[in-house]
Structure formats: structure tokens, C-alpha cells
Amino acid sequence: MASTQDAWYISLLGLAEHFRTSNPPDIKSCIQCLQAVFNFKPPQRVEARTHLQLGNILLTHTKNIDLARTHLEQSWCLSQSINGFDDVKFEAASVLADLFEQQGQPTHSKPILRKAIELSQHSVYWHCRLIFQLAQIHATEKEYEVASSLLGVGVDYAQISNSAYTRVLFLLSRVMLLLIDKKIQEVLPLLNQAGHLVESWVGSPHQKEYLKVFFLVLQVCHYLMAGQVKSVKPCLKQLQQSIQTIMAPTWPDDDTVCGGSPGGESFVWLSRQQLYVLVYLVTVMHSAQAGYMDKAHKYTEKALAQIDKLNCNEEPGLVNAGRGAGRRGGAALAWRLRMALVEHAALCRLVAGGKANALQEIARAAHLLTHPPDAQCAAAHTPQLHCLLGLYAMSMNCMDAAEAQFHTAIHMSQERDLWMFAKLNLAIVYLRGRRDNDLAQIMEQVRPEALPAYAHGLRAASYYVLGLQAFFQARYNEAKRYLRETLKMANAEDLNRLTSCSLVLLGHIFLSINNSRESMNMVTPAMQLASKIPDVHVQLWASAILKDLYRLAGDSERENEAYQMHCNFSQALLKDHFQATQLPQHALVNWTSGPPPALPAPSVSHT
């Protein structure tokens, strides 16, 4: 039978729980009951647990962060010397470290987590969870090598502990970091190892399918980063099939899939709803790279509708153990996914010749940037938005604004691929402005041999810009040589937009040297491909060349058809151009520093 003293604090704990779970909760009374526990000089275990409970309740239900931190610090301090007592000890460390990170003090988080990792080696669940958490903090700080090394420790520990599922999660998380850090040479062996482990999986079929989706997302991203649109198709198809399996009504929830494993392997990377949106996003990325703009739009609409259904209590990161600052994390992931989709929507609109709609999408992205979930989200996406504004300004013939936007993107970006993409477009701005000295300087930095070996798409684009430069300078043989290299690379990976641009430029070159037959052989497939994308600018260009070719051939009927087609494209583009200039959002082309300017709320309908 409990002593009188025991009875007091047991009753107070019970009463506190009653107030917490009341409808509506009475948080003030709950906190008062928990604080009263300390008046009875409880045992160290009870004191540590009560401090943890108070810390969690204050964090969840009040704005008194400093008091919450004090209670968490006391819980962590008291529990370290108590043998066993893992749940209180390591939860206190985990929540306290997360709180410091939220407050922008990761240097305070790291020693707490390192100490907790040192103390938790006997507890598979907590040891793995704390390693994931510390690796996440290092990754957020862009300390990728340290984060990757920690995940490598996790791989070895999970293997020794016979935690096969967690071992693959550590391995895949490490692959993800290497992709982010562009360590492409190191990715393939680890990705192949993970693929083999997933393929030969003999455990729960649900866990196998979940790991397979994680693996396939990384494999698809690996190909897309390289611009290998054709090579990615088989694994993208597999990924789409796997996500349909996971989203089936009969599929168990995440806790059931991952919660019943030996050693407490209750970890997921993302919830299945988050994975569903992510698969839509990589499908949009693939369609946009392949030059299927209508398909990209269709998937963007579906994905944006799904984002609204996301549960913001789900926490993203390297992995999620279902606890911690989930609301903040889930909202951040939803924001990132939405931003990436809106960026792709803007790009697709520009290609299809819808400048006014593209501007509305860019304004929507700018609006999102005014409410980022954290500073890192804003820092990652602001350069991309400036790049989009540069492309929009180019399409509107606002060359000074385009130059300023690309320079801003280059100056702000830490992403080498975005930096190269902006420089390639800046080279076209210089070409169109006949600024040969500026062009020569920038072309040295974006020549194909200066680009990373993995960047197939960027290298193909670089050959195209070199071909365009040679064409402008009437060095036709050299231009043909570069463009044939672009065609070879673009055809190898179904980069349809680059293919259509190269074909129409080759057609223009052959027309310039009076080779009508070869010109027709280039322009006809260029027009067919541009219609399929659809790419109105290439269609406009191709129809102008076709008109001249039919005139030279004396085919007046087809010449008139091509002329009419050219007029239709030209009028549609002029009308759209005028609409875009009338929008208040057009002022964004002059924004190059600070937060985006205040604009009317965007009203884009994704229908």
C-alpha cells in the first residue's frame, strides 16, 4: 500500500491528467497540480518525470518557452544519473534539443544529443532516434559530412542490433544527404546496396513496400538531378505503382507498419500522405524536364489539392518517430512541396507561352515567400524565384530586368546547378544584346567541360548555347557541330524541349546557307515536337521558317497556311504579352533585394 506521501503525488498526477484530458482541457489547473507535486519532496524519478510533463505541456499549450526550457533542463539533469528510466531521460534530451534548435541555438542542441547518444547505447530505439535527430541538425546547418558520418554510425549500430528495417532507413537517409550535397560518385554504391537490401527483404511486406518507396524516390531524384529523363522512366513507373499500393484503403496506418518491430523500430521517413504528394512532385519534375507541359500541369493540380489534405502534425526530416515539434515540421514540409509545385507550374506556363498565367504563378510563389516556415526555406527558394523572374523578363523582352534577376539569383544561390542554369540564360541575354565581351567571359564558366559530369541536361543545354552563339556569329559549321551534340544528348534522354529548339535552330542554319531540303527535314519534326509540348515560341519560330521554305519552293498554298499559322501564334503571344504588362504583379521584375514587394493576393485557379 502506498505511503501517505506517495498517495499525495499519485493523486496530484492523476488530477493533472484529468484536467489535461478534459473537454475542453483545463491547462491552468493541470499545470498547478503538477507544480504542487514538488511540495511533497517526491523521489528523484517522480521529480524528473514531472519536470518533463510540465515542459511538454508548457511547450504545447502556452507561450512560456523559457519556463518550459527550465523544466526540461531540470528533467534532463536529474534523469542522467538514474539507471534505466530511458523514456524520461531521452525524451527530455530530445525535446530540449529540439527546443534549442527551434530557437536558433543548434550549438546548445548538439552537446545534449551527443551525451544522450553516449548514454543510450543499450536502448536500440532511443539510440537510433537520437542519432537521426543529431544528424538532422547537422544537415540543417549544411554540415553534410558530419551528418553523413553519423548516419554511417547508425547503419553499423542497427546492423549489430539486428534492426534490419532501421539499418535500411539509415542507409537511405545517408543517400539522401549525399544527393543534397551533390556527392554523386558516392551515391551509387550506397543506393545499390540499399536496393539490394530492399529487394532481398524477408520481413514485413508492408515495411518492404515502404522502404521501396523511399528507395525509388531517391533513385528517381538521382536521375532527374542529372537530367536523365529517359533512364528514369522504369523506376518512376515502379514508384507510381508502389505509392498506389501504399495509398490503398486496406493499407495499415504508419504506426501499424512501423511500430511492431523488435527493438522499437517505429520510424518513418515521411507519412504515406506526404509520400503521395512527393511522388506527384517528382512526376511533375519529370514531365517538365521531358517537355510534357500539359501533363505537368495536370499532376500539379492534383498535388496541390493533396497538400491541402496533409496533416500538419506530421513531422518531416531524415526520419520521424512520431514525436517532437511535429506541427512546425509538417507545416514546413507542406510549404516546401507547395512552393516547388508552384515554381514548376510557372516554368511550364512560360514554355507554353502563357506569360500572364506564369506571372500569376510567380506572384503566388512570392506570396508564399512572405510567410516562410523558417529562414532556411526562404533562403533556399528566393534565388529560384529570381531565376523564374529572369526567364519571365526574357520572354517579355525586358532584357535589363532579366540580367538583373539572373545576377541576383547567381549572387544569392549556393546551389551549383541553379547557378549554372542562371548563367546559361544570362549568356542568351548577352547574345541577344550583342554583348560579346560579357558573353565570352560567361561562356568560359558554362562550357560543357566546365560542368559536373553528372549534369547531363545542363551539359546538353550548354552545347545548345554554344551553337546559338556560333549561329549569331555566322559560324554555321561550328554551330551545326554543337547542335548535333545537343541533339545526341537530348535524344538519348528524351529532353524534348532541347530537341525541338536544336532542330528549329538547325533548320534556320540550313535556310541561311540555302539548303532548303535539310532545313525542311529539321523544321518539320521541330514543329511536331513543339506542338506536342506545347512550346509556342518554337512553333512561332518554326512557322516563320516554313513560310520562307514554301515560298522558295513556289508552294503558295502551303506558304499561306504557314503564314496564317505564324500570324495566329504571333497574335496570341502579343495579346498575352499585353495582358501580362497590365498586371500589377509585373512590377516583380524590378525586385532584386529584400523581401518580395507587397502585391494583391494571388488568385490562380489550378483548374
C-alpha positions as CSV (number, residue, x, y, z in Angstrom):
1,M,0.0,0.0,0.0
2,A,1.3,3.5,-0.9
3,S,2.6,5.8,1.9
4,T,0.6,9.0,2.6
5,Q,3.3,11.0,0.8
6,D,3.1,8.6,-2.3
7,A,-0.7,8.9,-2.2
8,W,-0.5,12.7,-2.4
9,Y,1.6,12.9,-5.5
10,I,0.0,10.0,-7.2
11,S,-3.4,11.8,-6.7
12,L,-1.9,15.0,-8.0
13,L,-0.6,13.3,-11.1
14,G,-4.0,11.7,-11.7
15,L,-5.8,15.0,-11.2
16,A,-3.4,16.8,-13.5
17,E,-4.1,14.2,-16.2
18,H,-7.8,14.6,-15.6
19,F,-7.6,18.4,-16.2
20,R,-5.4,17.8,-19.3
21,T,-7.8,15.4,-21.0
22,S,-11.0,17.3,-20.0
23,N,-13.1,18.7,-22.8
24,P,-12.1,21.5,-23.1
25,P,-8.8,20.9,-21.4
26,D,-8.1,22.9,-18.2
27,I,-4.4,23.5,-18.8
28,K,-4.0,26.1,-16.0
29,S,-5.3,23.6,-13.3
30,C,-3.2,20.8,-14.9
31,I,0.0,22.9,-14.5
32,Q,-0.9,23.9,-10.9
33,C,-1.4,20.2,-10.0
34,L,2.0,19.2,-11.5
35,Q,3.8,22.1,-9.8
36,A,2.2,21.1,-6.5
37,V,3.9,17.7,-6.8
38,F,7.3,19.4,-5.9
39,N,5.9,20.5,-2.5
40,F,5.9,16.8,-1.4
41,K,9.6,16.3,-2.0
42,P,9.0,13.3,-4.4
43,P,11.6,10.7,-5.3
44,Q,14.1,11.8,-8.0
45,R,12.3,9.7,-10.6
46,V,9.0,11.3,-10.0
47,E,10.6,14.8,-9.9
48,A,12.3,14.2,-13.2
49,R,9.2,12.8,-14.8
50,T,7.1,15.8,-13.5
51,H,9.6,18.3,-14.9
52,L,9.3,16.6,-18.3
53,Q,5.5,16.6,-18.2
54,L,5.5,20.3,-17.3
55,G,8.0,21.1,-20.0
56,N,5.9,19.3,-22.7
57,I,2.6,20.9,-21.5
58,L,4.0,24.4,-21.4
59,L,5.5,23.9,-24.9
60,T,2.3,22.6,-26.4
61,H,-0.3,24.8,-24.7
62,T,1.4,28.1,-23.7
63,K,3.9,30.6,-24.9
64,N,6.1,30.4,-21.8
65,I,9.0,28.9,-23.7
66,D,11.6,29.9,-21.1
67,L,9.8,28.2,-18.2
68,A,9.3,25.1,-20.4
69,R,13.0,25.0,-21.2
70,T,13.9,25.3,-17.4
71,H,11.7,22.3,-16.6
72,L,13.2,20.3,-19.5
73,E,16.7,21.1,-18.4
74,Q,15.9,20.0,-14.8
75,S,14.4,16.8,-16.1
76,W,17.5,16.0,-18.3
77,C,19.8,16.9,-15.4
78,L,18.1,14.8,-12.8
79,S,17.4,11.8,-15.0
80,Q,21.0,11.3,-16.3
81,S,22.2,9.7,-13.0
82,I,19.1,7.3,-12.8
83,N,19.8,3.8,-14.2
84,G,17.1,2.7,-16.7
85,F,14.4,5.3,-16.9
86,D,15.1,5.6,-20.6
87,D,11.8,7.2,-21.7
88,V,12.1,10.2,-19.4
89,K,15.8,10.6,-19.8
90,F,16.0,10.5,-23.5
91,E,12.7,12.2,-24.3
92,A,13.8,15.1,-22.1
93,A,17.1,15.3,-24.1
94,S,15.3,15.0,-27.4
95,V,12.6,17.7,-26.7
96,L,15.1,20.0,-25.1
97,A,17.5,19.7,-28.1
98,D,14.6,20.3,-30.5
99,L,13.5,23.4,-28.5
100,F,17.0,24.9,-28.7
101,E,17.1,24.2,-32.5
102,Q,13.7,26.0,-32.9
103,Q,15.1,29.0,-31.0
104,G,18.1,29.1,-33.5
105,Q,20.6,27.7,-31.0
106,P,21.7,24.4,-32.5
107,T,25.1,24.7,-30.8
108,H,23.2,24.1,-27.5
109,S,21.3,21.1,-29.0
110,K,24.4,19.2,-30.2
111,P,26.1,18.5,-26.9
112,I,22.9,17.4,-25.3
113,L,22.2,14.9,-28.1
114,R,25.8,13.7,-28.1
115,K,25.6,13.0,-24.4
116,A,22.2,11.2,-24.8
117,I,23.6,9.1,-27.7
118,E,26.5,8.1,-25.4
119,L,24.1,7.1,-22.6
120,S,21.6,5.3,-24.9
121,Q,23.7,2.5,-26.5
122,H,21.8,-0.2,-24.6
123,S,18.5,1.1,-26.0
124,V,18.1,0.5,-29.7
125,Y,15.1,2.7,-30.2
126,W,16.4,5.7,-28.4
127,H,20.0,5.4,-29.7
128,C,18.8,5.3,-33.3
129,R,16.3,8.1,-32.8
130,L,18.8,10.4,-31.2
131,I,21.4,9.7,-33.9
132,F,18.7,10.6,-36.5
133,Q,17.9,13.8,-34.6
134,L,21.6,14.9,-34.3
135,A,22.2,14.1,-38.0
136,Q,19.2,16.2,-38.9
137,I,20.5,19.2,-37.0
138,H,23.9,18.9,-38.7
139,A,22.2,18.5,-42.1
140,T,20.0,21.6,-41.5
141,E,23.3,23.5,-40.7
142,K,24.6,22.2,-44.0
143,E,27.3,20.2,-42.2
144,Y,26.6,17.3,-44.5
145,E,29.9,15.4,-43.9
146,V,29.3,15.2,-40.2
147,A,25.6,14.3,-40.7
148,S,26.6,11.6,-43.2
149,S,29.2,10.2,-40.8
150,L,26.6,10.0,-38.0
151,L,24.2,8.1,-40.3
152,G,27.0,5.7,-41.2
153,V,27.4,5.0,-37.4
154,G,23.7,4.4,-37.3
155,V,23.9,1.9,-40.2
156,D,26.6,-0.1,-38.3
157,Y,24.7,0.1,-35.0
158,A,21.4,-1.0,-36.5
159,Q,23.2,-4.0,-38.2
160,I,24.8,-5.1,-34.9
161,S,21.4,-4.7,-33.2
162,N,19.7,-6.8,-35.8
163,S,17.4,-3.9,-36.7
164,A,17.2,-4.6,-40.4
165,Y,14.5,-2.0,-41.1
166,T,16.2,0.8,-39.3
167,R,19.5,-0.1,-41.0
168,V,18.0,0.5,-44.4
169,L,16.4,3.8,-43.2
170,F,19.9,5.0,-42.0
171,L,21.4,3.9,-45.4
172,L,18.7,5.7,-47.5
173,S,18.9,8.8,-45.3
174,R,22.6,8.9,-46.0
175,V,22.0,8.6,-49.7
176,M,19.5,11.5,-49.5
177,L,22.2,13.7,-47.8
178,L,24.8,12.8,-50.4
179,L,22.3,13.7,-53.2
180,I,21.7,17.1,-51.4
181,D,25.4,17.6,-51.1
182,K,25.9,16.6,-54.8
183,K,28.3,13.8,-53.9
184,I,27.1,11.9,-56.9
185,Q,30.1,9.5,-57.1
186,E,29.4,8.3,-53.5
187,V,25.7,7.9,-54.1
188,L,25.6,5.0,-56.5
189,P,27.3,2.3,-54.3
190,L,25.1,3.1,-51.3
191,L,22.0,3.3,-53.4
192,N,22.8,-0.1,-55.0
193,Q,23.4,-1.6,-51.5
194,A,20.1,-0.2,-50.2
195,G,18.3,-1.5,-53.4
196,H,19.8,-5.0,-52.8
197,L,18.7,-5.0,-49.1
198,V,15.1,-3.9,-50.1
199,E,14.9,-6.4,-52.9
200,S,16.0,-9.3,-50.6
201,W,13.8,-8.2,-47.7
202,V,12.3,-11.1,-45.8
203,G,10.5,-9.2,-43.1
204,S,7.1,-7.5,-43.1
205,P,5.8,-6.9,-46.6
206,H,4.4,-3.5,-45.5
207,Q,7.8,-2.4,-44.3
208,K,9.3,-3.7,-47.6
209,E,6.9,-1.6,-49.7
210,Y,7.5,1.5,-47.5
211,L,11.3,1.1,-47.9
212,K,10.9,0.5,-51.6
213,V,9.1,3.9,-52.0
214,F,11.8,5.7,-50.1
215,F,14.5,3.9,-52.3
216,L,12.6,4.7,-55.5
217,V,12.1,8.4,-54.7
218,L,15.9,8.7,-54.2
219,Q,16.6,6.8,-57.4
220,V,14.2,9.0,-59.4
221,C,15.8,12.2,-57.9
222,H,19.2,10.9,-58.7
223,Y,18.2,10.5,-62.4
224,L,16.3,13.8,-62.5
225,M,19.2,15.8,-61.0
226,A,21.3,14.5,-63.9
227,G,18.7,15.4,-66.5
228,Q,18.4,11.7,-67.4
229,V,14.7,11.8,-68.3
230,K,14.6,8.6,-70.3
231,S,16.6,6.5,-67.9
232,V,14.3,7.4,-65.0
233,K,11.1,6.1,-66.6
234,P,11.2,2.5,-65.4
235,C,11.9,3.4,-61.7
236,L,9.3,6.3,-61.9
237,K,6.7,3.8,-63.1
238,Q,7.6,1.4,-60.3
239,L,7.4,4.3,-57.8
240,Q,3.9,5.3,-59.1
241,Q,2.8,1.6,-58.7
242,S,4.2,1.4,-55.2
243,I,2.6,4.6,-54.0
244,Q,-0.8,3.3,-55.2
245,T,-0.2,0.1,-53.2
246,I,0.6,2.2,-50.1
247,M,-2.4,4.5,-50.6
248,A,-4.9,1.6,-50.9
249,P,-7.7,1.7,-48.3
250,T,-6.7,-1.7,-47.0
251,W,-3.1,-0.5,-46.2
252,P,-2.5,-0.2,-42.4
253,D,-1.5,3.1,-40.9
254,D,2.1,4.2,-40.3
255,D,2.1,3.2,-36.6
256,T,1.0,-0.4,-37.5
257,V,3.5,-0.7,-40.3
258,C,6.5,0.5,-38.3
259,G,5.5,0.2,-34.7
260,G,5.6,-3.5,-34.0
261,S,9.2,-4.3,-34.9
262,P,11.7,-5.8,-32.5
263,G,14.0,-3.1,-30.9
264,G,11.2,-0.5,-31.3
265,E,11.9,0.3,-35.0
266,S,9.0,2.8,-35.0
267,F,10.5,5.1,-37.5
268,V,9.2,6.5,-40.8
269,W,10.8,9.0,-43.2
270,L,7.5,10.6,-44.3
271,S,3.9,9.6,-43.7
272,R,2.2,7.9,-46.6
273,Q,0.1,11.1,-47.3
274,Q,3.4,13.1,-47.5
275,L,4.9,10.5,-49.7
276,Y,1.9,10.6,-52.0
277,V,2.4,14.4,-52.6
278,L,6.1,13.8,-53.1
279,V,5.5,11.2,-55.8
280,Y,3.3,13.7,-57.5
281,L,6.0,16.3,-57.3
282,V,8.8,14.1,-58.8
283,T,6.3,13.2,-61.6
284,V,5.7,16.9,-62.3
285,M,9.5,17.4,-62.3
286,H,9.9,14.5,-64.8
287,S,7.1,15.8,-67.1
288,A,8.6,19.4,-67.0
289,Q,12.1,18.1,-67.9
290,A,10.8,15.8,-70.6
291,G,8.8,18.7,-72.1
292,Y,5.3,17.5,-71.4
293,M,3.8,20.7,-70.1
294,D,0.1,19.7,-70.1
295,K,0.9,16.5,-68.2
296,A,3.0,18.5,-65.7
297,H,0.0,20.9,-65.2
298,K,-2.4,18.0,-64.6
299,Y,-0.2,16.5,-61.9
300,T,0.5,19.9,-60.3
301,E,-3.2,20.5,-59.8
302,K,-3.7,17.1,-58.2
303,A,-0.7,17.6,-56.0
304,L,-1.8,21.0,-54.8
305,A,-5.2,19.5,-53.9
306,Q,-3.5,16.8,-51.9
307,I,-1.3,19.2,-50.0
308,D,-4.4,20.8,-48.5
309,K,-5.2,17.4,-47.0
310,L,-1.8,17.0,-45.4
311,N,-1.9,16.6,-41.6
312,C,0.3,19.3,-40.3
313,N,1.0,17.2,-37.2
314,E,3.3,15.0,-39.2
315,E,7.0,15.9,-38.8
316,P,9.4,15.6,-41.7
317,G,13.1,15.3,-41.7
318,L,15.6,12.4,-42.0
319,V,13.1,10.2,-40.1
320,N,10.2,10.7,-37.8
321,A,9.5,8.8,-34.7
322,G,6.0,10.4,-34.2
323,R,7.1,12.9,-31.6
324,G,8.7,16.3,-31.2
325,A,7.8,19.6,-32.9
326,G,5.5,17.9,-35.5
327,R,3.2,20.8,-36.2
328,R,6.0,23.1,-37.2
329,G,7.7,20.4,-39.2
330,G,4.6,19.2,-41.1
331,A,3.7,22.8,-42.0
332,A,7.2,23.4,-43.2
333,L,7.1,20.3,-45.5
334,A,3.7,21.3,-46.9
335,W,5.1,24.8,-47.6
336,R,8.2,23.4,-49.4
337,L,6.1,21.0,-51.5
338,R,3.6,23.8,-52.4
339,M,6.5,26.1,-53.4
340,A,8.2,23.5,-55.5
341,L,5.0,22.8,-57.4
342,V,4.1,26.5,-58.0
343,E,7.7,27.0,-59.3
344,H,7.3,24.2,-61.8
345,A,3.8,25.5,-62.8
346,A,5.3,28.9,-63.6
347,L,8.1,27.3,-65.7
348,C,5.6,25.2,-67.6
349,R,3.4,28.3,-68.3
350,L,6.4,30.2,-69.7
351,V,7.3,27.4,-72.0
352,A,3.7,27.1,-73.3
353,G,3.6,30.8,-74.0
354,G,1.3,31.8,-71.2
355,K,3.2,34.8,-69.7
356,A,0.3,36.3,-67.8
357,N,-0.5,33.0,-66.1
358,A,3.2,32.4,-65.5
359,L,3.4,35.8,-63.8
360,Q,0.4,34.9,-61.6
361,E,2.2,31.7,-60.5
362,I,5.4,33.6,-59.8
363,A,3.4,36.0,-57.7
364,R,1.9,33.1,-55.8
365,A,5.4,31.9,-55.1
366,A,6.4,35.4,-54.0
367,H,3.4,35.5,-51.7
368,L,4.5,32.1,-50.1
369,L,7.9,33.6,-49.6
370,T,6.4,36.4,-47.4
371,H,5.3,33.7,-44.9
372,P,8.1,31.1,-44.9
373,P,8.1,28.5,-42.0
374,D,11.7,29.3,-41.3
375,A,14.6,31.3,-42.6
376,Q,16.2,28.3,-44.4
377,C,13.1,27.8,-46.6
378,A,13.2,31.4,-47.7
379,A,17.0,31.3,-48.4
380,A,16.6,28.1,-50.5
381,H,13.7,29.4,-52.7
382,T,14.4,33.1,-53.1
383,P,17.2,32.5,-55.7
384,Q,14.9,30.2,-57.6
385,L,12.2,32.8,-57.7
386,H,14.7,35.4,-59.1
387,C,15.7,32.9,-61.7
388,L,12.0,32.4,-62.7
389,L,11.6,36.2,-62.9
390,G,14.7,36.3,-65.1
391,L,13.0,33.8,-67.5
392,Y,9.8,35.8,-67.4
393,A,11.6,39.1,-68.1
394,M,13.4,37.4,-71.1
395,S,10.1,36.2,-72.5
396,M,8.8,39.8,-72.2
397,N,11.9,41.3,-73.9
398,C,12.8,43.1,-70.7
399,M,16.5,42.3,-71.0
400,D,17.8,44.7,-68.4
401,A,15.4,43.3,-65.8
402,A,16.3,39.7,-66.9
403,E,20.0,40.4,-66.5
404,A,19.4,41.9,-63.0
405,Q,17.3,38.9,-62.0
406,F,19.9,36.3,-63.1
407,H,22.7,38.2,-61.4
408,T,20.6,38.3,-58.2
409,A,19.9,34.5,-58.4
410,I,23.7,33.8,-59.0
411,H,24.7,36.1,-56.2
412,M,22.2,34.6,-53.7
413,S,22.3,30.9,-54.7
414,Q,24.5,28.2,-53.1
415,E,23.2,25.6,-55.5
416,R,25.7,25.0,-58.3
417,D,23.1,23.6,-60.7
418,L,20.8,26.7,-60.3
419,W,23.9,28.9,-60.6
420,M,24.8,27.2,-63.9
421,F,21.2,27.4,-65.2
422,A,21.1,31.1,-64.5
423,K,24.4,31.7,-66.2
424,L,23.4,29.8,-69.3
425,N,20.3,32.0,-69.5
426,L,22.4,35.1,-68.8
427,A,24.6,34.1,-71.8
428,I,21.5,34.1,-74.0
429,V,20.6,37.7,-72.7
430,Y,24.2,38.8,-73.7
431,L,23.8,37.0,-77.1
432,R,20.6,38.9,-77.8
433,G,22.2,42.1,-76.7
434,R,25.3,41.5,-78.9
435,R,27.5,42.0,-75.8
436,D,30.4,39.9,-77.0
437,N,32.8,40.7,-74.2
438,D,30.4,39.8,-71.4
439,L,29.3,36.7,-73.4
440,A,32.9,35.5,-73.8
441,Q,33.6,35.8,-70.1
442,I,30.5,33.9,-69.0
443,M,30.8,31.2,-71.6
444,E,34.2,30.2,-70.1
445,Q,32.3,29.3,-66.9
446,V,29.5,27.3,-68.6
447,R,31.2,25.4,-71.3
448,P,30.2,21.7,-71.3
449,E,33.6,20.6,-70.0
450,A,33.3,23.0,-67.0
451,L,30.0,21.4,-65.9
452,P,29.8,18.4,-63.5
453,A,30.0,15.0,-65.2
454,Y,26.6,14.0,-63.7
455,A,24.7,17.1,-65.2
456,H,23.6,15.6,-68.5
457,G,20.8,18.1,-69.0
458,L,22.9,21.2,-68.2
459,R,25.7,19.9,-70.5
460,A,23.3,19.4,-73.4
461,A,21.9,23.0,-72.8
462,S,25.5,24.3,-72.8
463,Y,26.1,22.8,-76.2
464,Y,22.9,24.5,-77.4
465,V,24.0,27.9,-76.1
466,L,27.4,27.4,-77.9
467,G,25.5,26.6,-81.1
468,L,23.3,29.7,-80.7
469,Q,26.5,31.8,-80.2
470,A,28.1,30.4,-83.3
471,F,24.9,30.9,-85.3
472,F,24.7,34.6,-84.3
473,Q,28.3,35.0,-85.4
474,A,27.5,33.2,-88.7
475,R,30.0,30.4,-87.9
476,Y,27.5,27.9,-89.3
477,N,29.6,24.7,-89.5
478,E,30.7,25.2,-85.9
479,A,27.0,25.9,-84.9
480,K,25.9,22.6,-86.6
481,R,28.6,20.7,-84.7
482,Y,27.5,22.0,-81.3
483,L,23.8,21.5,-82.1
484,R,24.3,17.9,-83.2
485,E,26.0,17.3,-79.9
486,T,22.9,18.8,-78.1
487,L,20.6,16.6,-80.3
488,K,22.6,13.5,-79.5
489,M,22.4,14.1,-75.7
490,A,18.8,15.3,-75.8
491,N,17.6,12.4,-77.8
492,A,19.4,9.9,-75.6
493,E,17.4,11.2,-72.6
494,D,14.1,12.4,-74.2
495,L,14.8,16.1,-73.4
496,N,12.1,17.1,-75.9
497,R,12.3,20.9,-75.4
498,L,16.1,20.9,-76.1
499,T,15.5,18.6,-79.1
500,S,12.8,20.9,-80.6
501,C,14.9,24.1,-80.0
502,S,18.0,22.4,-81.6
503,L,16.0,21.2,-84.6
504,V,14.5,24.6,-85.3
505,L,17.8,26.3,-85.0
506,L,19.4,23.8,-87.3
507,G,16.6,24.4,-89.7
508,H,17.3,28.2,-89.6
509,I,21.0,27.5,-90.2
510,F,20.3,25.3,-93.3
511,L,17.9,28.0,-94.6
512,S,20.7,30.6,-94.1
513,I,23.0,28.5,-96.3
514,N,20.3,27.9,-98.9
515,N,19.9,24.2,-98.1
516,S,16.1,24.1,-98.2
517,R,15.8,20.3,-98.2
518,E,17.8,19.9,-95.0
519,S,16.0,22.9,-93.5
520,M,12.7,21.2,-94.1
521,N,14.0,17.9,-92.6
522,M,14.8,19.8,-89.4
523,V,11.8,22.2,-89.1
524,T,9.1,19.6,-89.7
525,P,9.9,17.4,-86.7
526,A,10.7,20.5,-84.6
527,M,7.1,21.8,-85.3
528,Q,5.6,18.4,-84.5
529,L,7.5,18.1,-81.2
530,A,6.8,21.8,-80.3
531,S,3.1,21.2,-80.8
532,K,3.2,18.1,-78.6
533,I,5.0,20.0,-75.7
534,P,3.3,22.6,-76.4
535,D,6.0,25.3,-76.9
536,V,4.5,28.3,-78.6
537,H,7.8,30.1,-79.1
538,V,9.4,27.3,-81.0
539,Q,6.1,26.9,-83.1
540,L,6.3,30.7,-83.9
541,W,9.9,30.3,-85.0
542,A,9.3,27.1,-87.0
543,S,6.2,28.6,-88.8
544,A,8.3,31.6,-89.9
545,I,10.9,29.3,-91.4
546,L,8.2,27.0,-93.0
547,K,6.7,30.1,-94.6
548,D,10.1,31.0,-96.2
549,L,10.7,27.4,-97.3
550,Y,7.3,27.1,-99.0
551,R,7.9,30.5,-100.7
552,L,11.2,29.3,-102.0
553,A,9.6,26.1,-103.3
554,G,6.8,28.0,-105.0
555,D,4.1,26.3,-103.0
556,S,1.9,29.4,-102.4
557,E,-0.9,27.4,-100.7
558,R,1.3,25.9,-98.0
559,E,3.1,29.3,-97.8
560,N,-0.2,30.9,-96.9
561,E,-1.0,28.2,-94.4
562,A,2.3,28.7,-92.7
563,Y,1.8,32.5,-92.8
564,Q,-1.6,32.2,-91.2
565,M,-0.2,29.8,-88.6
566,H,2.6,32.3,-87.8
567,C,0.1,35.1,-87.5
568,N,-2.1,33.1,-85.1
569,F,0.9,32.3,-82.9
570,S,2.2,35.9,-83.0
571,Q,-1.2,37.4,-82.2
572,A,-1.8,35.0,-79.3
573,L,1.7,35.9,-77.9
574,L,1.1,39.6,-78.4
575,K,-2.2,39.5,-76.6
576,D,-0.8,37.6,-73.8
577,H,2.2,39.9,-73.6
578,F,-0.1,42.9,-73.3
579,Q,-2.2,41.2,-70.6
580,A,1.0,40.5,-68.6
581,T,2.2,44.1,-68.7
582,Q,-1.2,45.3,-67.3
583,L,-0.9,43.1,-64.2
584,P,0.3,44.8,-61.0
585,Q,2.5,41.7,-60.5
586,H,4.6,42.7,-63.5
587,A,6.4,45.1,-61.0
588,L,8.1,42.0,-59.6
589,V,10.6,42.1,-62.5
590,N,12.2,45.1,-60.7
591,W,12.5,43.3,-57.3
592,T,16.2,42.3,-56.7
593,S,16.7,42.7,-52.9
594,G,14.9,42.3,-49.6
595,P,11.5,40.5,-49.1
596,P,9.1,40.4,-52.1
597,P,7.1,43.7,-52.6
598,A,3.5,43.8,-51.3
599,L,1.2,42.8,-54.1
600,P,-2.6,42.0,-54.5
601,A,-3.3,38.5,-53.2
602,P,-2.7,35.9,-56.0
603,S,-5.8,34.3,-57.4
604,V,-4.5,31.5,-59.5
605,S,-7.0,28.7,-60.2
606,H,-5.4,25.3,-60.8
607,T,-8.2,24.0,-63.0
